[in-house]
Amino acid sequence: MKRTNLDTTGGFFDVVLENDRAQAATMTLSPGQSTGGPDNAHAESDQWLYVVAGEGQATVGGETVDLGAGDLLLVERGETHEIRNSGGEPLETLNLYVPPEY
């Protein structure tokens, strides 16, 4: 068994728990901040992104969708993607990578 407390994270991107098959990370984007882009893709890993708080937009494979608290987004391996904070508060996400990416 492995356990962690997500309240202890605070950086832009922190891997918080992992094993040989999957990895969990937290990400916090400040208002206006983005990560990724048209060349950003995970060749071998699916990324599940759960929005804990805030508002944003995801562009995946050229398609843009709005994100808000409670949304779950699946970025499949090989899909290009960018996540942007479009709100006035931090965009906080929990990301699962299967298999581990980082």
C-alpha positions in Angstrom: 0.0 0.0 0.0 1.1 3.6 -0.8 -0.6 6.7 0.5 0.0 10.5 0.2 -1.8 13.7 1.2 -2.4 16.1 -1.7 -2.6 19.1 0.7 1.2 18.9 1.0 1.8 19.7 -2.7 2.2 23.2 -3.9 4.5 23.4 -6.9 3.6 23.8 -10.6 3.8 20.1 -11.1 4.5 17.4 -8.5 4.6 13.6 -9.0 2.9 12.5 -5.7 2.5 8.7 -6.0 3.6 6.0 -8.4 4.2 2.4 -9.0 5.4 0.5 -12.1 2.0 0.7 -13.8 0.7 4.2 -13.1 1.6 7.6 -11.7 -0.3 10.4 -10.0 0.7 14.1 -10.2 -0.8 17.4 -9.1 -0.6 20.5 -11.3 -1.4 24.1 -10.5 -1.6 26.8 -13.2 -1.8 30.4 -12.3 -4.3 32.7 -14.1 -3.2 33.0 -17.8 -0.6 30.2 -17.4 -0.5 27.3 -19.8 1.4 24.1 -20.3 1.9 21.9 -23.4 1.2 23.0 -26.9 1.0 21.7 -30.5 4.1 19.5 -30.1 3.3 18.2 -26.6 2.2 14.5 -26.5 2.9 11.5 -24.4 3.9 8.7 -26.8 3.2 5.8 -24.5 0.9 7.1 -21.7 -2.7 8.0 -21.4 -3.3 11.1 -19.2 -6.4 11.4 -17.1 -6.8 15.0 -15.9 -9.3 15.8 -13.1 -10.1 19.4 -12.4 -10.1 19.9 -8.6 -10.6 23.7 -8.7 -10.6 26.6 -11.1 -11.4 27.1 -14.8 -9.5 26.4 -17.9 -9.4 25.2 -21.4 -7.9 22.1 -22.9 -6.9 21.9 -26.5 -6.5 18.2 -27.5 -5.7 17.2 -31.1 -6.7 20.7 -32.2 -10.1 20.6 -30.5 -10.7 23.0 -27.5 -13.0 22.4 -24.6 -13.8 24.4 -21.4 -12.8 22.8 -18.1 -14.2 23.4 -14.6 -14.2 21.8 -11.2 -15.4 18.2 -11.4 -14.5 17.7 -15.0 -12.5 14.6 -16.0 -10.5 14.7 -19.3 -8.8 11.8 -21.0 -5.9 12.6 -23.3 -5.0 9.4 -25.0 -1.4 8.5 -25.8 0.0 10.3 -28.8 -2.6 13.1 -28.7 -1.1 16.6 -28.7 -2.4 18.8 -25.9 -2.3 22.1 -24.1 -3.9 23.1 -20.8 -4.6 26.8 -20.1 -5.9 28.6 -17.0 -8.6 30.9 -18.4 -10.0 31.9 -15.1 -9.0 34.4 -12.3 -8.1 31.7 -9.7 -5.5 28.9 -9.8 -6.4 25.9 -11.9 -5.7 22.8 -9.8 -5.7 19.4 -11.3 -4.9 15.8 -10.4 -3.3 13.9 -13.3 -3.0 10.1 -13.7 -0.5 8.7 -16.2 -0.9 5.1 -17.3 1.8 3.8 -17.7 4.0 6.4 -15.9 5.3 9.3 -18.0 7.6 11.2 -15.6 
